[in-house]
Amino acid sequence: MTMHSTRTNTLIDTVNDEYRRHSLAILARNRMLTVNELATRLVRALTDERTPENVRQTQIELKHVHLPKLREVGLISYSHETWQIRLLEDAIDEISPLLDIFQSVESDETTKPVAGT
């Protein structure tokens, strides 16, 4: 396996998670956000229940699961002191095609007719 295909597989695995995929898409539009701002936007995008508890739970998941993974693969930087998250410049070129593919698949799934209707 080549270095390029290993990196591609790592990126696909990373964006396969709905929260990380949406986080990257949101950061691609905004470049820098706080954990609270990102959590609020994720809750708005992914749930019908937009409660403070959902935002708080999403913040916890971001801090302990998703942000470390995104940082580990070199897509973001973030500060533990200010909780500022920044999408790295090189990451935009790498993830844009993958995000486009996932968004296309998600759009196709939501517009498919339901069997038997």
N, C-alpha and C positions, 0 to 999 in steps of 0.2 A: 504494500500500500504506500502510495506516495505521500509526501508531506502535505501537498495540496488537497488530496482526497481525505486525509485525516482531519484537516482543518474544516473542510466542507462538512464532513460527518459530525464534527463537534458543533458547528453552527446550526445544522439541521436539528440535532438533538436539543440544542438550547432553545431555538424558536418553536420547537414542537409544543412546548408548554404554553398554554393560553395566556397566563399572566405575564410571562416573560415576553411573548410575542407582542402583546398589546402594550407592554411597558416600552419596548423598543420602538414601536410605531409612534407612541405618544412622544417619546424623547426625540425621535427623528424630526418631529414637527416643532419641538420646543427647545431642544438642545440641552437645557439645564432646568431642573425642577428640584424642589425639596421632596423628601419622602412623603410628607403630608399632601403636597400638591399632586404627586403621582398617584398616591393611594386614592385620593378623591376622584381623580379622572378615571382610574381603573374601575372603581365602584360604579361610577356613572355609565361607563361603557359596558360593563359585564353583568350588572345585576339590576333587578327591578326594585330591590329594597335598598334605598340610599339612606341608610341610617348612620349615625355617628359610630355605632358599634361595628358596622361593616367596614367603615373607613379605618377604625382602630385595628380590627383584625387583619385587614389588608396591609396596614403599616407593619404589623408584626411579621407577616409572611414575607413582605418585601425585605425587611431588615435581616431576617434569619435564614431565608431560603433563596429568594430570587436575585437580590442584589449581589450576594456573594458569588453566585453562579455566573452572573453577567460580568462581574469584575474578573473572576477567575479565567474566563475565556477571552478577556481583553476587549470587551465592548463598551464598558463604562468605567468611570472613576466616581468615587463618592467619598465624602468626608464624614467620619464618625462624629466630629464635633458639630458641624452645621447641618448634617444630613442632606447636603447638596449632591444631586446626582447629575452627572454630565455624560452624554453620549460622546465617545471619542470620535474624532474626525475620520480615522481610518475605518471605523466600524460602519459608518453610513454606506460606503461603497460595498462593503462585504455583505451587509444584511439586506439592503434594499431589494435585490432580486428575490431573496428568500421570502421576505415579507410580502412582496407582490404575489408570489406563488400561493402562499397561505391565504391571502385575502381573496384571491381568485377562487380557490377551492371553497372557502367559507361562503362566498357569494353564490357559487353554484349549488351548494348544499341548501341554502335558504330559499332558492328559487326552484328547486326540484319539485315536481308535482308529487303529492302523497299518493301512494298506491291505493287503488280502490276508490278514488274520488273522481 
